[in-house]
């Protein structure tokens, strides 16, 4: 076997090993990126007519709300919002 053929064989073996090791990591990254937002962006007081996206946080009537999906709904009226801190 020539040196070039041996090098190509070793390279193919290493490539297969690295690919097999990386595939589960790529799948995990895709799964994590497809989950709901994990970062928050404070948008201030909720304003009727504004559009809010996943990760947005607003205040309405003293209560703090986290947005899970794009919406124009008022916090507390749809599943797009989750109460974080309730006012007294």
Buried (B, 14 or more C-beta within 10 A) or exposed (E): EEEEEEEEEEEEEEEEEEEEEEEEEEEEEEEEEEEEBEEEEEBEEBEEEEEBBBBBBBBBEEBBBBBBBEBEBBBEEEEBBEEBEEEE
